[in-house]
Amino acid sequence: MGSFALPLVVATAIAVSAPQAATPSVAPPPAVLFVRHVGNQRIQALERQLSDELGLVLDDFATFTLDAPGEDFWSLALEAQITQATPLVTRYDAVAAIWLTGSEGAGYYLHLVALQSGRTLVRTFEARRAAAIGTLALAVRELLGAAYMFEPPPPAVATALDPLVQSVVEELRQEHPLAPAPSATEVVPSESNRPRWRSVVTATTAGGLAGQRGPSTLWGASLAAELAYHRLWVSLGADLGWQSGEGAGLNFQRQVVQPRLAIAWQLTRGALAIAPGAALGVAFEQWSAAGEGPSQGFSRARVVVGADLQLRYPLTDTLAVVMIPGLSVAHQQLTLERRSDGRTAATTPELAWGLRLGVVLGL
């Protein structure tokens, strides 16, 4: 048995020392960051569906879902959101970061930020319905390709990005065969930048805060046509008001017809839209009174200036409820006096409060 020991040892040594075949290194796929909501269940459900779709249209990329970089991220303006999202893109060496804002009624806005050579390119896409998940996913693919269309992507991610960019370029050529190549400063039009017409119907009430004498509460209704462009709302309509009361032995009635021009600026794009505004109107008033003596009355026209705060909450794609508290002043006060002795029955206020409750149609 001793004669077989040496060959066995030699064979074992050769097997251990034999070089192993080299394993080729595979570069990880480029990362796309998805900044997710916390607390907004509707957008969270939309995000989950969109994440699944992105796995199909961006099969050469890895999508990572992260929490927002700050608690106030969703209440910030777009520029501030970009500032907070930029360190995330750098930290994870991602090619882009995306996030959703908006609501089912007001529309969903898809934001994509791509960093390349210190430059940030942002595009906004609006989907009017939550069902357009496939459209949103294709928008991510198209915008990601457009973001790297102007400069070559980094070598580490060029393998995945180059085919995507070429595909987007070819699609643009087919859709716009005579259109010039887009420049880096062009802004892709979104639904939010297109004028939209709405109808605003409200029940109204108003009363005196300062300077009034006698009853001052006015009840009525309002109808207005509104033009929305980006964050600006401009409306033109008419208010109808009615008041009755008693003072100085007179029973009086007051009817008001007021054409009104109003503007407002939307501050938020979430589920609750908040928009401060101002209004200018001309109130045509008819007063009539009856008492112990003959009936009396008068007609006047007054210029009314006001400021308000609109609060809108969407119920469907085309319907929202609205509440509008406000203040107003008129260029003159009106006084109803009893002719027999000059006693004052009622005086309009120097400063009035107002409240409107109603609906907005056609979001």
C-alpha positions as CSV (number, residue, x, y, z in Angstrom):
1,M,0.0,0.0,0.0
2,G,2.9,2.4,0.5
3,S,3.6,2.5,-3.2
4,F,0.3,4.3,-3.9
5,A,0.7,7.1,-1.4
6,L,2.9,9.4,-3.4
7,P,0.8,9.5,-6.6
8,L,-2.3,10.2,-4.5
9,V,-0.6,13.2,-2.8
10,V,0.7,14.6,-6.1
11,A,-2.7,14.3,-7.8
12,T,-4.4,16.1,-4.9
13,A,-1.9,18.9,-5.0
14,I,-2.4,19.4,-8.7
15,A,-6.2,19.5,-8.3
16,V,-6.1,22.2,-5.6
17,S,-3.6,24.4,-7.4
18,A,-5.3,24.4,-10.8
19,P,-6.5,27.9,-11.8
20,Q,-10.2,28.5,-11.8
21,A,-12.0,30.1,-14.8
22,A,-12.5,33.9,-14.4
23,T,-16.2,35.0,-13.8
24,P,-17.0,38.0,-15.9
25,S,-18.3,41.1,-13.9
26,V,-21.8,42.3,-14.7
27,A,-22.6,46.0,-14.2
28,P,-25.7,46.6,-12.2
29,P,-28.7,48.1,-14.1
30,P,-29.2,51.9,-13.9
31,A,-31.3,53.0,-10.9
32,V,-34.5,55.0,-11.1
33,L,-35.8,56.3,-7.8
34,F,-39.5,56.5,-7.1
35,V,-40.3,58.9,-4.2
36,R,-43.5,57.6,-2.6
37,H,-46.3,59.2,-0.5
38,V,-47.1,58.5,3.1
39,G,-50.7,58.9,4.2
40,N,-52.3,59.6,0.8
41,Q,-54.0,56.3,0.0
42,R,-55.2,57.2,-3.4
43,I,-51.8,58.2,-4.7
44,Q,-50.2,55.2,-2.9
45,A,-52.5,52.9,-4.8
46,L,-51.7,54.7,-8.1
47,E,-47.9,54.5,-7.2
48,R,-48.1,50.7,-6.7
49,Q,-49.8,50.2,-10.1
50,L,-47.3,52.5,-11.8
51,S,-44.4,50.7,-10.2
52,D,-45.7,47.4,-11.7
53,E,-46.0,49.1,-15.2
54,L,-42.5,50.5,-14.9
55,G,-41.1,47.0,-14.5
56,L,-42.5,46.3,-18.0
57,V,-41.5,49.4,-19.9
58,L,-38.1,49.9,-18.2
59,D,-37.0,46.3,-18.1
60,D,-33.3,47.3,-18.4
61,F,-33.5,49.5,-15.3
62,A,-33.9,48.9,-11.5
63,T,-36.7,50.9,-9.9
64,F,-36.2,51.7,-6.1
65,T,-39.0,53.1,-4.0
66,L,-38.0,55.5,-1.3
67,D,-39.8,57.8,1.2
68,A,-39.8,61.5,0.6
69,P,-36.6,63.2,1.7
70,G,-38.4,65.6,4.1
71,E,-41.7,65.7,6.0
72,D,-42.6,68.9,4.1
73,F,-41.7,67.6,0.7
74,W,-45.3,67.3,-0.6
75,S,-46.2,70.9,0.5
76,L,-43.2,72.5,-1.2
77,A,-43.1,74.2,-4.6
78,L,-41.6,72.2,-7.5
79,E,-38.3,74.0,-7.3
80,A,-37.9,73.2,-3.6
81,Q,-38.9,69.6,-4.2
82,I,-36.1,69.3,-6.8
83,T,-33.6,70.7,-4.3
84,Q,-34.6,68.0,-1.8
85,A,-34.6,65.2,-4.4
86,T,-31.2,66.0,-5.9
87,P,-29.1,64.5,-3.0
88,L,-31.1,61.3,-3.3
89,V,-30.2,61.0,-7.0
90,T,-26.6,61.6,-6.2
91,R,-26.5,59.3,-3.2
92,Y,-27.9,56.3,-5.1
93,D,-26.1,57.1,-8.3
94,A,-29.5,57.1,-10.1
95,V,-30.2,58.2,-13.6
96,A,-33.5,59.9,-12.5
97,A,-36.0,60.4,-9.7
98,I,-39.8,60.5,-10.2
99,W,-42.8,61.3,-8.0
100,L,-46.5,62.0,-8.3
101,T,-48.6,64.8,-7.0
102,G,-52.2,65.8,-7.4
103,S,-55.6,64.1,-6.9
104,E,-58.2,62.2,-9.0
105,G,-60.3,65.3,-9.4
106,A,-57.6,67.9,-10.1
107,G,-55.3,65.6,-12.1
108,Y,-52.1,63.7,-11.4
109,Y,-48.7,65.3,-12.1
110,L,-45.7,63.1,-12.9
111,H,-42.4,64.8,-12.1
112,L,-39.1,63.5,-13.5
113,V,-35.7,64.9,-12.5
114,A,-32.5,63.7,-14.3
115,L,-29.1,64.9,-13.3
116,Q,-26.4,65.0,-16.0
117,S,-23.2,67.1,-15.8
118,G,-24.7,69.3,-13.1
119,R,-27.8,70.1,-15.1
120,T,-31.4,69.3,-14.0
121,L,-34.1,68.6,-16.6
122,V,-37.7,68.5,-15.5
123,R,-40.8,67.6,-17.4
124,T,-44.4,67.5,-16.1
125,F,-47.1,65.2,-17.4
126,E,-50.8,65.3,-16.3
127,A,-53.2,62.4,-16.4
128,R,-56.8,63.3,-16.0
129,R,-57.8,59.9,-14.8
130,A,-56.2,57.3,-12.5
131,A,-57.0,54.6,-15.0
132,A,-54.2,56.0,-17.3
133,I,-51.5,54.0,-15.6
134,G,-50.1,52.7,-18.8
135,T,-49.9,56.2,-20.2
136,L,-48.0,57.4,-17.1
137,A,-45.5,54.5,-17.4
138,L,-44.9,55.3,-21.1
139,A,-44.5,58.9,-20.1
140,V,-41.7,58.0,-17.7
141,R,-40.0,56.0,-20.4
142,E,-40.3,58.9,-22.9
143,L,-39.2,61.6,-20.5
144,L,-36.3,59.6,-19.3
145,G,-35.1,59.1,-22.9
146,A,-35.7,62.8,-23.6
147,A,-33.7,63.8,-20.5
148,Y,-30.6,62.2,-21.9
149,M,-31.2,63.1,-25.5
150,F,-29.0,66.3,-25.4
151,E,-25.8,64.9,-23.9
152,P,-24.3,61.3,-23.9
153,P,-25.2,59.4,-20.7
154,P,-22.4,58.3,-18.3
155,P,-20.4,55.3,-19.6
156,A,-21.6,53.2,-16.7
157,V,-25.2,53.4,-17.7
158,A,-24.8,54.0,-21.5
159,T,-25.6,50.4,-22.3
160,A,-29.2,50.8,-20.9
161,L,-29.8,54.4,-21.8
162,D,-28.5,54.5,-25.4
163,P,-31.2,52.2,-26.8
164,L,-33.9,54.0,-24.8
165,V,-32.7,57.4,-26.2
166,Q,-32.6,56.1,-29.7
167,S,-36.1,54.6,-29.4
168,V,-37.5,57.9,-28.1
169,V,-35.8,59.8,-31.0
170,E,-37.2,57.4,-33.5
171,E,-40.7,57.8,-32.1
172,L,-40.4,61.5,-32.2
173,R,-39.3,61.4,-35.8
174,Q,-42.3,59.2,-36.7
175,E,-44.8,61.5,-34.9
176,H,-43.2,64.7,-36.1
177,P,-41.3,64.0,-39.3
178,L,-40.8,67.7,-40.1
179,A,-40.3,69.0,-36.6
180,P,-36.8,70.2,-35.6
181,A,-35.0,68.4,-32.8
182,P,-36.1,69.6,-29.4
183,S,-33.8,71.9,-27.4
184,A,-32.9,71.6,-23.8
185,T,-34.9,74.7,-22.9
186,E,-38.2,73.6,-24.4
187,V,-41.0,72.8,-22.0
188,V,-43.3,69.9,-22.8
189,P,-46.9,71.2,-22.7
190,S,-49.1,69.7,-20.0
191,E,-52.8,69.6,-19.4
192,S,-52.3,72.1,-16.5
193,N,-51.0,74.7,-19.0
194,R,-54.1,74.6,-21.2
195,P,-57.1,76.9,-20.5
196,R,-60.1,75.0,-18.9
197,W,-63.6,76.3,-18.5
198,R,-65.6,75.7,-15.3
199,S,-69.0,76.7,-13.9
200,V,-69.2,77.8,-10.2
201,V,-72.6,77.7,-8.5
202,T,-72.9,78.7,-4.9
203,A,-75.4,79.7,-2.2
204,T,-74.3,83.0,-0.6
205,T,-74.8,84.9,2.7
206,A,-73.2,88.1,3.9
207,G,-73.5,90.5,6.9
208,G,-72.0,93.4,8.6
209,L,-68.8,93.5,10.6
210,A,-68.6,97.2,11.2
211,G,-70.6,100.4,10.7
212,Q,-74.0,98.8,10.1
213,R,-77.3,99.7,11.9
214,G,-80.3,97.4,12.0
215,P,-80.5,94.0,10.2
216,S,-77.7,93.4,7.7
217,T,-77.7,89.7,6.8
218,L,-78.2,89.1,3.1
219,W,-79.1,85.7,1.5
220,G,-78.7,84.8,-2.1
221,A,-77.1,82.7,-4.8
222,S,-74.3,83.1,-7.4
223,L,-73.5,81.7,-10.8
224,A,-70.2,82.3,-12.5
225,A,-68.2,81.1,-15.5
226,E,-64.5,80.5,-14.7
227,L,-61.4,80.2,-16.9
228,A,-58.5,78.3,-15.3
229,Y,-55.0,78.6,-16.8
230,H,-52.1,77.0,-14.9
231,R,-52.7,78.3,-11.3
232,L,-54.7,81.3,-12.3
233,W,-58.5,81.3,-12.0
234,V,-60.6,84.2,-13.6
235,S,-64.4,84.2,-13.2
236,L,-67.2,86.4,-14.3
237,G,-70.7,86.0,-12.9
238,A,-73.6,87.6,-11.0
239,D,-74.8,87.5,-7.4
240,L,-78.4,87.7,-6.4
241,G,-79.3,88.8,-2.9
242,W,-82.3,89.4,-0.7
243,Q,-82.8,90.8,2.7
244,S,-85.8,91.7,4.9
245,G,-86.0,93.3,8.3
246,E,-87.7,95.8,10.6
247,G,-86.4,99.1,12.0
248,A,-87.8,102.4,13.2
249,G,-91.3,101.1,12.7
250,L,-90.6,100.2,9.0
251,N,-90.8,96.8,7.4
252,F,-88.2,96.9,4.6
253,Q,-86.9,94.6,1.8
254,R,-83.7,94.9,-0.1
255,Q,-82.9,93.2,-3.4
256,V,-79.4,93.2,-4.8
257,V,-78.1,92.2,-8.3
258,Q,-74.3,92.3,-8.5
259,P,-72.2,91.5,-11.6
260,R,-68.8,90.4,-10.3
261,L,-65.3,89.8,-11.7
262,A,-63.0,87.7,-9.6
263,I,-59.5,86.3,-9.8
264,A,-57.7,83.7,-7.6
265,W,-54.3,82.1,-7.5
266,Q,-54.0,78.4,-6.7
267,L,-51.4,77.8,-4.0
268,T,-51.7,74.0,-3.6
269,R,-52.2,71.0,-6.0
270,G,-53.1,68.4,-3.5
271,A,-56.6,67.0,-2.7
272,L,-57.5,70.3,-1.1
273,A,-57.0,73.3,-3.5
274,I,-56.4,76.6,-1.7
275,A,-56.6,79.8,-3.6
276,P,-56.6,83.4,-2.2
277,G,-58.3,85.9,-4.5
278,A,-59.9,89.3,-5.0
279,A,-63.1,90.5,-6.6
280,L,-64.6,93.7,-8.0
281,G,-68.4,94.1,-8.5
282,V,-71.1,96.7,-9.0
283,A,-74.1,96.2,-6.7
284,F,-77.5,97.4,-8.0
285,E,-79.7,97.7,-5.0
286,Q,-83.5,98.2,-4.7
287,W,-84.9,99.2,-1.2
288,S,-88.6,99.3,-0.4
289,A,-90.3,99.9,3.0
290,A,-93.8,100.2,4.4
291,G,-95.0,101.4,7.8
292,E,-97.5,103.7,9.4
293,G,-97.2,106.1,6.5
294,P,-97.0,105.7,2.8
295,S,-94.5,103.2,1.4
296,Q,-91.1,104.5,0.4
297,G,-88.0,103.2,-1.3
298,F,-84.9,104.0,-3.4
299,S,-82.5,102.5,-5.9
300,R,-78.7,102.8,-5.8
301,A,-75.6,101.4,-7.4
302,R,-72.4,100.8,-5.4
303,V,-68.9,99.6,-6.3
304,V,-67.9,96.7,-4.1
305,V,-64.3,95.4,-3.6
306,G,-63.5,92.2,-1.8
307,A,-60.9,89.6,-0.8
308,D,-61.5,85.9,-0.2
309,L,-60.0,82.5,0.2
310,Q,-61.3,79.6,-1.9
311,L,-61.1,76.0,-0.6
312,R,-62.0,73.3,-3.1
313,Y,-62.1,69.6,-2.7
314,P,-62.7,67.3,-5.7
315,L,-65.4,64.6,-5.5
316,T,-65.0,63.3,-9.1
317,D,-63.1,64.2,-12.2
318,T,-65.6,66.9,-13.1
319,L,-67.1,67.9,-9.7
320,A,-65.7,69.6,-6.6
321,V,-67.2,71.2,-3.6
322,V,-66.1,74.8,-2.7
323,M,-66.2,77.1,0.3
324,I,-65.3,80.7,0.0
325,P,-65.1,83.0,3.1
326,G,-64.3,86.6,2.4
327,L,-64.5,90.3,3.3
328,S,-65.7,93.3,1.3
329,V,-66.1,97.0,1.4
330,A,-68.3,99.4,-0.7
331,H,-67.5,102.9,-1.9
332,Q,-70.5,104.3,0.0
333,Q,-73.0,103.4,2.7
334,L,-76.7,103.3,2.1
335,T,-79.2,104.4,4.8
336,L,-82.9,103.8,4.9
337,E,-84.7,106.5,7.0
338,R,-88.3,107.0,7.9
339,R,-89.6,110.0,6.1
340,S,-91.9,111.2,8.9
341,D,-89.2,111.8,11.5
342,G,-85.9,110.9,9.9
343,R,-85.2,107.9,12.1
344,T,-82.8,105.3,10.7
345,A,-84.3,101.9,9.9
346,A,-81.1,100.3,8.5
347,T,-77.6,101.2,7.3
348,T,-75.4,99.0,5.1
349,P,-72.1,98.0,6.8
350,E,-68.7,99.7,6.2
351,L,-67.1,96.3,6.4
352,A,-69.0,93.1,5.5
353,W,-68.3,89.4,5.8
354,G,-69.4,86.9,3.2
355,L,-69.6,83.1,2.8
356,R,-70.2,81.1,-0.4
357,L,-70.9,77.3,-0.4
358,G,-71.4,75.4,-3.6
359,V,-69.9,73.3,-6.4
360,V,-67.5,73.6,-9.3
361,L,-68.4,71.8,-12.5
362,G,-66.0,70.8,-15.2
363,L,-62.6,70.4,-13.6
